[in-house]
Amino acid sequence: MFFRFFKNTVFLFLSLAFSCSGSSQTLKSSEKEFENKITTSDIIVGANRTEEYLGLLKNKKIGIVGNQTSVIFKEKGNIHLVDSLLNLGFEIKKVFSPEHGFRGTASAGELVQNETDVKTGLPIISLYGNHKKPTPDDLKDLDLLIFDIQDVGLRFYTYISTLHYVMEAAAEQNIPILVLDRPNPNSHYIDGPILEKEHQSFVGMHPIPVVHGMTIGEYAQMINGEKWLKNNVQADLTVLRMENYVRGQTYSLPIKPSPNLPNDKSINLYASLCFFEGTNVNAGRGTDLPFQVFGSPELNKFYFDYSYTPKANEGAKNPKHEGKLCYGKNLRYSPYLEEINLEWLIEAYQNTSDQSKFFIPFFEKLAGTSTLRKQIQEGKTAEEIKASWQEGLKEFEQKRKPYLLY
């Protein structure tokens, strides 16, 4: 009945000179990465455990928060959770979609409008742009909300922000919420500065590090338990855990979670390269290698020997430096990361034509602190910067313990 997951053996013949020679980051060897990639797993995601939750849906008017990753895996072809429940006769009233939309094709930051699903005729309510939180009117005819979205375990990946607002709205309207858990492909470490309240935004809502190492079900429990919802409300929350999931185990996502995270490599590099979104450097949007390359016309072409020209595509309709030749690095075959790599960010800052124009205000929102920018501008090394994170990371690791399921 359940689809058997086997980890992707794709990539790697590591590691080329353009990765991060001289980097102080602790990286897996190519042999270790290959060993991990061929390890098999038979994880059964929450959505597949139908016998555990179908009974909860009887005679309920249901809303589903989902996107293209909300599937039940089957050997003869995956089926979307919405389609499966409709086929079984359950009363699905509406669908709520996060950033990138219900089908997961919208660019980052693109305004996604409410629409009607062509296949099912269900109304789709966008939870992005100016309408991030379901309104009482959105929820007035619902008895239950189901949240089923594949996350990647990073603070600035906005699906957990959508989770926050959905839980808050559900709590305020006394509607139970069921979270169907899925793996975290970045569960093998925690890293990054803890978000400071003054830098709170939709790309960082909670006092956690950039990489938190929790599944989305565990994270939902932490949101509730730490009373992060408005006015300290708590949702009537049920998390359906996975079977056979082991934290830290390599997991290859069978469906890309968003347009610019198309493969395992981009997902692994995302925590390190997303900082470039707060600079004048392009992080691969508008190329075939999003979050696997970085570059800018402002970077020193004699220092950086890789070049590319961003062009508009499905996942990036207006990419940074569109149509301009960018100099930088191709990290497609760089070693597997077990921590955030700051060397690339520091290296780019030190080799840009005008350092005063390198950072943009969005950087503080991504970093969750104003300290990181200052540390880089002051010439701090990656080791010195990461040392300043350690106390916060230790406190977070203790704080999250009561909410861990695996």
N, C-alpha and C positions, 0 to 999 in steps of 0.2 A: 504493500500500500504506500509505503514511503519511498521517496526518491533517495538513492544512496549517493552522497556527495563524495567525489574524489577530487583531491586537490590538483589544481592545474600544474602540470610539470613544465609549463612554458618558462621561458628565459633560463639559464643565463650563462654566458661565457664571459665571466667578469675578469678583471676589472681594468678598464683602460685608463690611460694617463689623464684624460679630461675629466675623470670623476672627481677626486679631491685629493690629489697627491699631496702629501704633507699634512693632511687633515688630522686633527687630534681626536676626531670622533671614534668611538668604539663601534666597529662594523663587523658583521658576520663575514667569514671567509666565503669564497665562492663554493668551496666544498660543503660548508655548513648550510648555505642557502639551498643548494641542490638537494641535499639530504632532507631538508625540511619540505621542499616542494613536492617530493615524491611520497611523503608520508600520507597515507590515506585516512579518511575520516568518514564516519557515517552519522554526521550531525542531522538531527531531525528538528527543523525549526518549529517555532510555536504554531505557525499557520497550518503545518502538516499534521498537528496533533488534534485532528478534528473531533475525535471521540471525547476529548477533554473539554471542548467548549461549545459544541453544537447544542447541547442541552441548555446552555445559558441563553441561547438566542430565541428559544421558542416563544411565540406570541409577543415578540418585541419589535418595536419600530427602531430600525438600526441606522446609524450613520457610520461611515467608514472613512478614516483618515488614511489615505494611501497614495501610492504612485505606481510606476511601472515595476517596482520591486516587490509589490504586495502579491506574491504568487504562492500557490501550493505546488510543490515540486512533484512531478509524476514521471515515471519511466517513459510513458508514451506521449509526453508533452505536458508542459506546465499549464496550469489554469489560474487565471487571476482570481484572487479572493472574492471580489465582487461577483464575477461570473459564477463561481462555484456556489456561493450562498444563494444567488438568484435561482440557479438550477435546482437547488434543494428546496425551494419554496419559501425561503426566509424573506421578510419584508424589509428590503433595503430602501430607505427613503431618499438618501442623498450621499454624495461623496465630497470629502474635503481634500484639497490638494495643497502640498507645500511648495516651496521654491522649485522652479523648473517645471511645475505643472503636473497634471495627472499622468501624462504619458512620458514625462521626464525629458522633454526636448527643448524647453525654454532656456535661454542664456542666463548666466548668473546675473541677478539684479533686474532681469526683465520683468516688467509688469505683466502678470498673468490674470486675465479676466475670468469672471464666472462664465460658465458655458454649459452645454448639455452634451453628455457623452453619446456619441453617435451610435455606439453598439447597443447600449442598454436603455438610452433615453433618460437616464438619471441626471438630475441637476448636479453640476460640479461647482463647488464653492471654493474659490481661491483663498488660501490663507497666506498671501504674500502681498507686498505693496502696502497700501493703507489699511488693509483688512487682515491683520495678522492673527486676530483672536475671534473665534466664533461669537456672534452676537446672540442674545437671548432669542431673537427671532429665528436665527439659523437653527437653534436647538429646540425650539418650542414643541415640535411634534416627535421628538426622539425619546426612547426609553433606554438606549444603550449606545455608547460610542466604542468603536474598535479602532485601535491605532496599530498599523502594521506597515512599517517603513524600514528599509535597510539603511543603517547609519554607518559611519566610518570611524567613530570614536574621537572626534576632534571638536574642540570648543567652538571654533568659528564655522563649523559645518551646520547650517541653520535648521536641520531637521529636529535637533533637540530644543531649539527655541520654539519651533512650532509645537512640539510636545508640551512644553511649558504652558503655552497659551491655551492649548486644547484642554489640558488638565485643569487649568484655572477656570475656564468657562464651564467645564463639566461640573466642577465643585460648586460653583456659584448657582448652577441650575439643578443641583442634586441629581445629576445623571451619572450613573456608573460608567467607568471606562475600563476596557479590556485591552492590554498591551500584549501583542503576540511577539515574543522575543526572537531576535535574530543575532547572528554572530557579529563580533567586532573584529574586523581584520587588522586593527592596530591595538589589540589587547596585550601585546607582549611588552609594553613599557608605559610609564607615565613620565611626562616631561613638560617643561615650559614654565613661564612665570604664572603665578596665580592672578586671576583677574581682579583688579581694584574697582570698587564701586563707581568711582567717577568716570570710568571708561566703559561702563555697561552699555550694551547696544544689542541689536538683533544678532550680531555675529559674536556675541559674548554676553550672556545674561547672568551667569552664576560665578561665584568665587572658586573656580576650579582651574587647573593647569590647562595648557593647550591640548595636551594628550592625556585623557583621563583613564583609559584602559577598561571602561565599563561597557556592558551591553546596553542597548537602549531600554530594556526592561529594568535593569539594575539602576540606570540613571533616573528612570521614572520614580523608582522607590526613593532615591536620594532627594529628588525634587520635593516629594511629599514629606519625607521624614525630616528634612532640614527646614521645612516650612518656608520655602522660597516663593510660594505663590502669594499673590496680593492679599493683604489682610490676614495672612497666615492661614488661609483656608486650606483644607486638605481634600484631595479627590478620593472618591470611593473607587480605589484602584485594585485591579486584579492583573497580575503578570503571569502569563503562561510561559513557563520556562522551556528551554530546549532540552532535548535528550542527547547525551553523548558529546556535549560541548565541553572543551577544556580551555580555560583561559591561557592565552599565550601561544596556543597552537596555531600554526599557519593555516589561514583559510582563504581560499581563492573565490572571490565573489562571482557567481554565475551570471549575474545581471549587473551592468554598470549602474551605480547609484545616481549618477548625474552625468550630463554630457561631457564634462571636462575631466572626469575620472573614469576613463575607458578601460583600464586594466589594473592588474596588481601593482605594477611599478608606479603608476601615478598615485595610487592610494597610499603606497608606502612613502613616497616623496612629498605628499601633500602637506604634511605638518611642517616641513622645512621650507618648501617653496612658496607656500601661501603668504608668507611675510612679504614677498615681492609685490603682492597686490597693493601694499601700502607704500610703494616706492614708484619711481619712474621706469622700473624694469618690467618687461613683459615676462610672464611665467608660462609661456607656451600656448596661451589662448590664441586661437586663430591659426593653429598649426595641427599637424597630425600627431603631435606629441605634447598635448597639454599636461602641465605639471610634470614634465620630464625634461624640459629644456628651459633656459632663461636667457634673456638678452635685451639689449637696448641700443639705440643709435648713440647713446651717450657713453657707453662703455668702451674702454680702450681696445681698439681692434688689433693692436699689436700684442696685447696681453691675452685676449680671448680669441682663440683661433677658430671658433665655430660661429657660423652666421646663418640667419634665416630671415624671411620676410613674412610677418603675420598677415593673414587674409581673412576676411569675413567667412564664417562657416556656420553650421547649424548650432553649435554650442557657444559661438562668440560672434554675434552679429556686428559688433563694433569693437574689435580687439585693440588693446593698447598698441600704439605705433603701427597701426594698419598701413600696409603698403610701404613701410620703411625698412631698410636693411638693419637688422639688429645683430650685435656681436655679443656672444656669451658662451654658454656651455651646454653640451648635450649630455644628460645624465642617464640616458636610457639604459646603459649597461653598467651603471655605477653599483657598488655593493649595497646589499640590503641593509636598511637602517634600523638600528635598535634604540635610537635616540634622535632628538632633533639635531640637525646639522646647521650650525650657525656660520661655518666657514664660508659658505657660498655667499651669504648675505654680507658678511664683513668684507670679503674679497671684492664684491661688486661695488660696495661703498668706497673702498680704497682706490678703485680703478675707474671711477666715473669722471666725466669731464668737469662737472660742477657739483660738488658735494652739497652745496646749499639747496639744490633742487632735487636731491635724491629722494628724500622722504616727503610724503604727503600726509595730511591730517588723518587719513584712514588708517595709517600705520598703528596709531595708539589703540584704535578699536580692535585691530587684529591681535596686537601684542597683549592688550588688556592692562597696559601699564605705560607710563611715560618714561620709565627707567631704561628700557631696552634701547630706545633711540639714543638716549644720552650716553649710555655705555659704549655703543658703537662709535658715536661721534668723539668720545674721549679716547678712543683707541684701545679699549679693553679687549682682551683675547676671548675666544670662545670659552676657554676653561674658566676664566675669571667671571664671565657673565653667568655661566651655568652654576658656578659655585654659589652665586647669590640666590639661586632658586631653591637650594636644597632644603632649607628649613620649611618653606611653604609646601614643598612636595611631601615631606615627611608628615606634616600635619594633615594634608589632604589624604594621604594613604591611610591614616588612622581613621579619619572622618568617614571614609567611604566603606569601611569594613562591614558595618551592620547591614549594608544594602546589597552586598555581593551574593549572588545565587549560585556561583560555580567555583 
